[in-house]
Amino acid sequence: MKWYVALTWWTLRVLGVLPLPVLYAIGGALGRPLWWRRHARERVHTEVNMRIARPGLSDAAHAALVRECLIETGHAVTEMAAVWGRGARPALRFVREVEGQERFDAALKSGRGLIVAAPHLGCWELLNYWLCAHTSIAILYAPPRNAAWEAMLVHARGDLAPEQVRADGAGVRALYKRLAAGGVVGILPDQQPRHGEGQFAPFFGLDANTMVLLPRIAHRTGAQVLFAFAERLPRGAGYRIRILPAPAGIDDPDLRVACTALNRGVEQCVELAFPQYQWTYKRWAERPDPYEHDPYWLARNGLTEQAARAQNRGQSALFPDQHHPKP
């Protein structure tokens, strides 16, 4: 294990002895500097996302919401000490209530197979523990870019022995096999797929490249789909597990229809705990129009779409024999 991975792990273990309200206070102290730094990547990305997801806000309301989201980003970091640092059984004591468990129980009893769609909302690592405590489950994960972190992630998430499968061909086959036997799988539904591997569908009113794996699996297996997340309660009081039904059409053979339903399911979750979503993520970076610029690149460079296109036209006029791809 790399030294920095070991240091991170033991830091989580040490900080895990602190009460959750104290960890939230530390998280807030980490999140506020992201707001103070106007050009911080996390602030810029969150500002872009708020303009997309909440276009009707005044400047003051927009600024207040961005600040709140960045503070929640800090909470998301430090709460890992309470979850991974303490381990599954102690962490599960932070769950104060569960809304929709009857849906979950009914889906398990149906024997059809169950896909739990868990957006990057609230504390998804605690949700993983809660699911593992209630059923045998396979969870799909994308390996980190730095392979040194993978062993720690697998170790932390494996406290209650879920089947952890990589997002590759073998992993997808394992999901199909489990669902065919009436089992349960967990998938994060809101990561942007690689170029050419997704389907553009509306997300908060603007098309986003959306994963097709979950709708395809639901269509081919007939498994039921539920959405779930662990909502942070105020002032470090604990968490509320929320389980919601999937919108109609999520298993439609038309991927545009199915992915629209998938994104609508994520939206319905997000609206229940809006600032707790991972708003620092570049969810709309890839655009369906190949000539449209990445909105996060535009914001970092202080440009509008019109200004960027004019800049490209100017470069093309000066150097007509050169290709000028957009960022």
N, C-alpha and C positions, 0 to 999 in steps of 0.2 A: 504494500500500500504506500502510495506517495506521501511524503511528509505533510503536505498541505491538506490532503484528504484526511489523514489521521488527526491533524490539528483541528480541522473542522468538526470531525466526529466527537472528539473529546471536549471541544468547546460546547457543543450541543448537550453533551452529557452533564457537564458542570452547570451550565445555565439552566438545565432542566429542573434543578432543585428550586428555582425561584417560582413564586406564585404567578399564575397566569396574568393577573392585573399588572404585576411588575414587568413581565415580559412585554405586555402591550404598551406600557409606558416607554420602555426602551425602544420598541418598534416605532412608536410615534416620534421619538427623538431622532430615529434614523430617517423617517419619511419626510419630516419637515425640511431638512436641507435640500432634498430633491426639489421642493417647491421654491426655495430661495434661489437656487441656481437656474436662471432662466434658460440656459442652453444645455442643461443636463438632458441626456438622451431620454431618461424616463419621463421627465416633464414634457419634453417636446412630443413624444409619442402619445402621451395621455391627452395633451391638448388637441392633437389632431383627432384622436378617437372621440373626444367629447364634442368636437365640431360636427362629426358624422352622426354620433348616436343621440346627441341632444342639440340639434341645430337651432332650436328656437330660443335658447337661453340668452339673457343679457350678458354683457361682458363681465359684470360683477358676479352673476350667478355661475357663469362658466368658470371663472377663476376659483370661486369657492368650491365648486365640485371637483375641479382638477386637484386642488389642495387636499380635499377629503380622500380622493382616490389614492394619492401618493402616500398619505398617512396609513391607509389600509395596506399599501404595498409594504410598508415597514412592519406592520403587524404580521403580514404573511411570512416575513423573514424570521422574526423572533419567535413566533408561535411554534416553529419547527423544534425549538428546544423543549417545548412542553410535549410535543407529539413524538418525534424521533428520539429526543434526549431521554425521555422517561420510559419509552417502550409502549407497546400496544395496550396492555391491560390497565396500567395507570392512566394513560391518555384517554381511554374510553370513559373514564369517570367524569370527564368534562362534558359529556353529552347529557344535556339537561332534559331534552324532549325530542320526540320524533313525530313528524307530521307525515301522514301517508303510509305508515307501516302496513296498514291493511292491504294496500295495493301491492306492496312488496311480498307479503305473505301469500296473497292470492296468486300472484305470478309464480311463486315457487311451487305451489300446490298444483298448478295447471299442468305441469310436466311438459310444456311446449318449449322450454328453454327461455332464458331471460337475458337481455342485453341491458346493462346499466350504463347510460350515457352520463358521464360525470364531467361537466364543464370546469374550466379553470376559475372557480368561483368559491369564495370562502376558503375553508381548509380541506382541500381534496385529499390530502394524505390521511387526515382523521377519518374521512368518509371511507377510504380504503380499509382502515382497521375495522370500522363498524360493519362493513359488508362481510369481511372475512370472519367476524365474530358470529355472523348469522347464517352463513352458508359457505360451502366450498365454491371458490371462484377462480377464474383465470383473468389476469389483468394484462392488457396490451400496453407496452411501453416502447418509446423510441430511445435508443441508446444515446447518451450525451455525446456531444462532439468531442469532448476530452474523455477518452476511454478510462482514464484513471478514476473518474467519479462513479463509474458503473457499479463496481463492487460495493461501494458504500450505499448507493441507492437500492440495489437489490437486497442488501442486508437489512436496511432500515424498513423497507416495505414488506420484507418477508417474515416479520415477527410472528404472524399468525399463519404462516405457510400457505399463501396463495400460490397458484401456478403463475409464474411471471414469464410472459412470452414476448419476444422481440417482435417489432413491427416489420417482419419479413415474410417470405413465402411459408416457411415452416411454422412461424407463429400464427399466421392466418389459418393454416390448415388445422392447427391445434384448437383454434376458436370454433371452427366448423364442427370438429369432432365433439367438442364438449357440448355445443348447442344441440347437436343431433341426438345426444344422450339425455337431453332435458336439463342440462346444466346452466351455469351462470357465467357470464363474461362481463368485464368492465372495460369501457373504452372512453378515452378523452375525445369528445366530438368536435372540438373547436380549434385544433391546430391546423395551420395552413399547409396543405399538401405541397409536395414538390411540383415544380412546373410541369404541366401536362398530365398530372395524376388526379386532378380534382374536377369539380364541377362548379361553375360560378352560379351563385344563388343569393338572393337578398338576405342581408344581415343588418338589422337596424336601418333598412331602407336603401342600402348601397350593396351592390354585388360584391361578394367575397369568395375567393377560391375555397371550396368546401370539400371535406373528405367524402368519398363515395363508399368507403369500406363498410361503414355501419349500415347505410341503407341497403347495400347489396347483400350483406349477411342476413339482415332482417327479411328481405324479400325471398332469398333462397332457402332459408331454414324455417320461416314462419314463426320465429321466436318473438316474444313480446318485448317491447322496448319501454323502459322507464327512465326518467331523468332524476338525478339526485345530486344534492350538494350539502355541505356542512356550513351553516351560516354562523358567523361570529355574533355572539350576543354582546350587548353594550358593556363597556368597562371590564372586559375580561371575565364576564360571568359564566362563560362556557360556550356551548354550541347547540344549535338546533339542527337536527337532520331533517331535510325536506325531501320528499319523494313525490314526483309529479308524473302524470300520464304523458305519453308522447303524443304530439299532434297527429291527426289523421294524415295519411299519405306518406309517412316516413318509410314505408316499405314499398312504395310505388315503383314499378319498373322504369318509369320515366325519371331519370336521375335529377332533372331540373325540379320536378315536383317533389321528389323525395328529399333532396338537399334543402329545398325551401322549407319543408316541414322540419327537418333537422335543425336548421338555424332558428326557426320559430320556437322550437323547444328550448334551445339555449337562451333565447331572448326572454321567454317566460320565467326561466330560473333567474336570470340576471335582474329582471325588474323587481324581484323580491328582496334583493340585497345589492343594489346597483353599484355602490362604491367598492364592493368587495370583489368585483371581477378583475381579472388580470389585464387592466387597461394599459399597461406599459407594453403589451404585445402588439406587433405590427400586423394586425389582422387583415388590413386592406392593402397591404404592400403591393401585391400582384394585381394588375388591372386587366379586365377583359379586352380593352382596347390596347393593342401593342404600342400605340403612339401616346398613350396616356402615361404620365409620370407617376412614380411612387410618391404618394402624398407626404410621407415622412421625410423623404429626400428634399422635397420642395420646402417643407417647413424648416428643416435644418439649414437650408441655404437661403431662407428668406424670399422665396420665389412663389409666384402663382403659376398655375398651369399655363395661362396665356403668356406670361413672361418667359417661361422655360421653352415654350414652343417657338417664340420669337427669337430666343437665343439660339436655338437649334437651326432655325432658318437662316440666321445670320452666319453661323458657321458653315452651313452648306453653301451659301453664296460665296464665301471667301475661299472655301476649299471644295469645289464641286466634285472632285474625283474621289473624295474620301467619304467613308460611311460614318454617320454620326448617330450611333444608337442612343436611345434614352437610358438614363441611369436605372 
